Amino acid sequence: MFKSGFIGIIGRPNAGKSTLFNAIIGDKISIITDKPQTTRNKITGIKNYPDAQLIFLDTPGMHKPKTPLNRAMVQTTRETIGSVDVLLMLIEANSDVHPHDLFLIESLVQVQVPVILVINKIDLIEKKYLLPLIDKFRTLYHFEEIFPISALKGDGIDDLLDAVKGILPEGPKYYPDDIQTDSTERFIAAEFIREQITLLTRQEVPYSTAVEIDLFKEDETKNLIRITATINVEKDSQKAIMIGKKGAMLKNIGTQARMEMEKLFGAKVYLELFVRVKKDWTTSDRMLQEFGLLKH
């Protein structure tokens, strides 16, 4: 009997969803920073077993949105909640329930599929706080199972995957064995650039940035990929920060992103970056659609 299905990973911003997603898939596909709302799109990762195929969906963090960009991100998560076979609700190991977690639980009211509570970052909490936290969450929602894990250290993930496999229905193989994600290399390249912007710049700059890949050309004879990308920002002041003194910031972003790409793509990467001002793009539905962040 072959089992398969779609598993949504949901949780508040910064709970560690992308870290768990990458740990499960065994490769860095979803970008990770210490800033909330790093993930903007739904990202698919495929975990293959001889008797099962688990398709994981990493989603933007669930929060109360205040801008059109944030509303588009939350809409992506809501759509995922309604279209999977199993949900993993990720929370941080803490001594109390976070208000964002309560907001997320409210979103699960209509959910018909099993929801597994995953308590992440257990390496950062004293064991005496863990059982009371589990008891509190048990009173808030009927979770199928509860798993304490550390996504960063890999603790508890195998047990979690066994439980997911046990719940999934019998089904077909949706993807070939050698595919880890259905995201295009162009999309991943843009995400790796955005990751470095988020890590290296401050304040509102990462949230005002959208990356477009203008050229992605592989030269297999030289094992080389040529990539040209445009970083879109909202203001001239952000453009100045992005370029930096004598171009130092842009060069640093490019170097770090290129190294990440070379690791994943297994080829030399030649990366060229440009910066352009697209005034107030985060509040424009047309621009959000253009950047693939809002459905038409």
C-alpha positions in Angstrom: 0.0 0.0 0.0 1.4 3.4 -1.1 0.5 6.5 0.9 0.7 10.1 -0.1 -0.6 13.5 0.7 0.0 17.2 1.3 1.1 18.5 4.7 0.8 22.2 5.5 3.3 23.7 8.0 1.6 26.7 9.7 2.6 28.9 12.7 3.2 32.4 13.7 6.1 34.4 12.3 9.5 33.1 13.4 8.3 29.8 15.0 10.9 27.9 12.9 8.6 26.6 10.0 11.3 27.0 7.3 14.0 25.4 9.5 11.7 22.4 10.1 10.8 22.3 6.4 14.5 22.2 5.3 15.4 19.7 8.0 12.6 17.3 6.7 13.6 17.7 3.0 17.3 17.5 3.8 18.3 20.5 1.8 18.0 24.3 2.0 15.0 25.2 -0.2 13.2 27.6 2.0 15.2 30.7 3.2 15.7 31.3 6.9 16.4 34.5 8.8 15.8 35.7 12.3 13.3 38.3 11.1 9.6 37.5 11.1 7.7 37.2 7.8 10.7 36.1 5.8 8.6 33.5 3.9 6.2 35.2 1.5 5.1 32.4 -0.8 3.9 28.8 -0.4 6.9 26.5 -1.0 6.7 22.8 -1.8 9.1 20.2 -0.5 8.9 16.5 -1.3 10.0 13.7 1.1 10.1 10.2 -0.5 9.9 6.8 1.2 9.7 3.4 -0.5 6.0 3.2 0.6 5.1 6.9 0.8 5.4 10.4 -0.6 5.0 13.3 1.8 4.6 16.7 0.2 5.2 19.5 2.6 4.1 23.1 2.1 6.0 25.9 4.0 3.8 28.9 4.5 4.1 32.6 5.5 3.7 33.2 9.2 0.1 33.7 10.4 -0.5 37.1 11.8 -3.0 40.0 11.8 -2.2 41.8 8.6 -1.9 45.5 8.3 -0.7 46.1 4.7 -1.8 44.7 1.3 1.5 42.7 1.2 0.8 41.1 4.6 -2.8 40.4 3.6 -1.6 38.6 0.5 0.8 36.5 2.7 -1.9 35.6 5.2 -4.3 34.7 2.3 -1.7 32.2 1.0 -1.6 30.5 4.4 -5.4 30.4 4.7 -5.6 28.8 1.3 -3.0 26.2 2.3 -5.0 25.4 5.5 -8.0 24.6 3.3 -6.2 22.4 0.8 -4.1 19.8 2.6 -4.5 16.3 4.2 -2.6 17.1 7.5 -1.6 20.3 9.2 1.4 20.8 11.4 0.9 23.7 13.7 4.3 24.9 14.9 4.7 26.8 18.1 7.7 27.9 20.1 8.5 26.2 23.3 7.6 28.9 25.8 6.2 29.2 29.3 2.9 30.5 28.0 0.6 30.6 25.0 1.4 33.4 22.6 -1.5 35.6 21.4 -0.5 34.8 17.7 -1.0 31.1 18.5 -4.5 31.8 19.7 -5.2 33.8 16.5 -4.0 30.8 14.5 -6.2 28.4 16.5 -9.2 30.6 15.7 -8.4 30.0 12.0 -8.6 26.2 12.5 -12.3 26.3 13.6 -13.5 25.1 10.2 -10.7 22.7 9.5 -11.7 19.1 8.8 -8.2 17.5 8.6 -6.0 16.2 11.5 -3.8 18.9 13.1 -0.6 17.9 14.8 0.8 20.4 17.3 4.6 20.6 17.0 6.4 22.4 19.9 9.7 23.6 18.4 12.9 24.9 20.1 12.6 22.6 23.0 16.4 22.9 23.4 15.7 26.5 24.7 13.2 25.7 27.5 13.5 23.9 30.8 11.7 20.6 30.8 9.5 21.6 33.8 7.7 24.2 31.5 7.0 21.7 28.7 4.2 19.6 30.3 2.1 22.6 31.5 2.4 24.1 28.0 1.2 20.9 26.4 -1.7 20.8 28.9 -2.7 24.4 28.1 -2.8 23.6 24.3 -4.8 20.5 24.8 -7.6 22.6 26.3 -7.5 25.0 23.3 -8.0 22.6 20.4 -8.4 18.9 19.7 -4.9 18.1 18.3 -4.4 14.7 16.7 -1.0 14.4 18.4 1.6 16.6 20.1 5.3 16.4 19.3 8.1 18.4 21.1 11.0 18.9 18.6 14.1 20.9 17.9 14.1 21.6 14.2 17.6 23.2 14.4 19.1 20.1 16.0 16.9 17.5 14.3 15.5 16.1 17.6 12.1 14.5 17.3 11.7 14.9 13.6 11.7 11.2 12.7 9.0 10.4 15.2 6.9 13.3 13.8 7.3 12.0 10.2 6.3 8.5 11.3 3.1 10.0 12.8 2.4 12.0 9.6 2.9 8.9 7.5 0.5 6.9 9.7 -2.3 9.5 9.2 -1.9 10.0 5.4 -4.4 8.3 3.1 -3.5 5.7 0.4 -2.6 7.7 -2.7 -0.5 8.0 -5.9 3.1 9.2 -6.3 2.6 12.9 -7.3 6.3 13.6 -8.1 9.2 11.6 -9.5 11.7 10.4 -6.8 14.5 12.8 -7.8 12.5 16.0 -7.3 12.8 17.8 -4.0 10.6 20.8 -4.8 8.5 22.1 -7.6 9.9 25.6 -7.1 11.8 26.8 -10.2 15.6 27.5 -9.9 14.7 31.1 -10.9 12.4 31.4 -7.9 15.0 29.8 -5.5 17.7 32.2 -6.8 15.4 35.2 -6.2 14.7 33.9 -2.6 18.5 33.4 -1.9 19.1 37.1 -2.9 16.1 38.2 -0.7 17.5 36.1 2.2 20.8 38.0 2.2 19.0 41.4 1.9 17.0 40.4 5.0 20.1 39.3 6.9 22.3 42.2 5.9 20.0 45.2 5.9 17.8 46.7 8.7 14.5 48.2 9.7 12.0 48.4 6.9 14.3 47.7 4.0 13.9 43.8 3.9 10.1 44.3 4.0 10.2 46.8 1.1 12.1 44.5 -1.2 11.1 42.3 -4.1 13.6 40.4 -6.3 13.0 39.7 -10.0 15.2 37.4 -12.0 15.8 39.0 -15.4 18.2 36.3 -16.8 18.9 32.7 -15.7 21.1 31.0 -18.3 22.9 27.7 -17.8 26.1 26.8 -19.7 26.5 23.1 -19.1 29.8 22.9 -20.9 31.4 25.2 -18.3 29.2 24.1 -15.4 28.2 27.8 -15.1 24.9 29.6 -14.4 24.6 33.3 -15.4 22.0 35.2 -13.3 20.9 38.8 -13.6 18.5 40.1 -11.0 16.8 43.3 -10.1 16.1 44.3 -6.5 13.0 46.5 -6.3 12.6 48.9 -3.4 10.0 51.5 -2.5 12.1 54.6 -1.9 15.3 56.3 -3.1 16.7 56.2 0.5 16.3 52.4 0.5 18.1 52.2 -2.9 21.0 54.1 -1.3 21.1 51.6 1.6 20.9 48.6 -0.7 23.8 49.8 -2.8 25.9 51.0 0.2 29.1 53.1 0.2 30.9 52.5 -3.1 28.6 49.6 -3.8 29.8 47.6 -0.8 26.4 46.4 0.5 25.2 45.3 -3.0 28.5 43.4 -3.5 28.2 41.7 -0.1 24.6 40.7 -0.8 25.7 39.3 -4.2 28.6 37.4 -2.8 26.7 35.7 0.0 23.7 34.9 -2.3 26.0 33.4 -5.0 27.7 31.1 -2.4 24.3 29.8 -1.3 23.2 29.2 -4.9 26.4 27.4 -5.8 25.9 25.0 -2.8 22.4 24.1 -4.0 22.8 24.2 -7.7 26.2 22.4 -7.7 27.6 24.8 -10.4 29.6 28.1 -10.6 27.3 31.1 -10.5 27.9 34.5 -12.1 25.5 36.9 -10.5 24.8 40.5 -11.5 22.5 42.7 -9.4 20.7 45.9 -10.1 18.5 48.1 -7.8 15.4 49.9 -9.0 12.8 52.1 -7.2 9.2 51.0 -7.6 7.4 53.5 -5.5 5.0 52.1 -2.8 4.9 48.6 -4.5 3.9 46.9 -1.2 0.5 48.8 -1.2 -0.3 48.2 -4.9 -2.3 45.2 -5.9 -1.1 45.4 -9.5 2.6 45.3 -8.3 1.9 42.5 -5.8 0.5 40.5 -8.7 3.4 41.4 -10.9 5.9 40.1 -8.3 3.9 36.9 -7.9 2.7 37.7 -4.3 -1.0 38.1 -5.1 -3.2 36.0 -7.2 -5.0 37.6 -10.2 
